[in-house]
Amino acid sequence: MNLNAKSLAMSFAIATAVLWVACSLLVAVLPGPMMAMTAHMFHSDLTGFSWTLTWTGFFIGLVAWTLWAAVAGWLIALMYNRFTSSFMT
């Protein structure tokens, strides 16, 4: 069974875009708790830091992360298809 590389790339891109929007909304609405969660995720003390959320940054991040996710999905499908075909023969 082969994966459709274009479909997987689009799936990765759409999922990443949705998660980016959700995360950005959480940062805009709950900056303090989101900073605390980020500090826990990085095992760091981010007390002196604050979020800088602009529309420009939001859209640049949305486009960049979405494109990289699409590339990752395409590469994963490509490698999966290559590995499964070489192991099946």
Secondary structure, 3 states (H helix, E strand, C coil): CCCCHHHHHHHHHHHHHHHHHHHHHHHHHCHHHHHHHHHHHHCCCCCCCCCCCCHHHHHHHHHHHHHHHHHHHHHHHHHHHHHHHHHHC
